Amino acid sequence: MPTPFPPRQAASTSWSGAAKTKPTTSNAEWRCTRCDKLLGICRDGRMHLRFARGHEYLVGFPVQATCRGCGSLNNATSPAR
């Protein structure tokens, strides 16, 4: 018998807020502005994104991503310094 999934919450489409990056030792974490879930890590001027089943991407800026936790749209315009 299939397991029922709860309906997804509609994602906010606000373009005004950019996700904050929080500096760590040498890399900066990119976290969701709403739920603080880790979205990516800034390395050498590019964003490293990792998804389920081994999917990994290195992308340039600006970066936009929908949070897999809460569904909000997040933007990062440049690497954190």
N, C-alpha and C positions, 0 to 999 in steps of 0.2 A: 504494500500500500504506500503510495507516495506521501512524503512529508509535506504538509502545507507550509508555505513561506508567508510571513507577514508582509503586507503591502509596503512598498518603499515610500519613504517620505519625499515629497517634492523638493528638488534641489533649489537653493536660492541662486538666482542669476544676477546678483548684484556685481557690477564690475568695479565698484568704488574701492573695495578693500583689497590690499595685496597681502599675501601671507608673509609672516615674519620669518626671518632666518635667525637662528640662535647659534652663536659661535661656540664651538667645542675646542679641542686642542688645535688641530690644523684644518679641520673641515667644519662647515656650517650646516646645521640641520635645517631643513625646510619643513615646517609643521603647519597643519591646518589651522586657520584662524578661528574656527568654531569649536572643534573638539580636541585640538592639539595632537592629532595623530601624525606620525612621521610620514611625509610624502616623498622626500628625497634628501640627498646629501650633496652639497656643492663641493666639487673636487676639481682643482686646476682650472677654474673659470667655467666649468660645465656642470650641469646637474645630473647626478646619477640616480636613476629611478629603477626600482626593483619591484616586480609583481610576482604573483603566484606562479608556480610551475616553472621557475627558472627564467622568466622573461626579464631582461635587464636592458636599460637604455642609457646612453650618455647623450644629453641634449644641450643645445645652446640656449641662451636667453633672448627674449623673454620666454618664460615657461608658464603654461596654464594646465591645471589638473583638477579633476573632480575627486574629492575625498571619498575613499571607499567606505569610510566609517559613517559619515553623516550626510554625504551627498552635496556639500557646498563647493562652489567653484573657487579655486585659489589661484593667485597670480604671483609670480616672482619676476621682477623686471631686470634685476642684475645680481651678480654674486655678492654675498655679504663680505665685507672687508674687516 
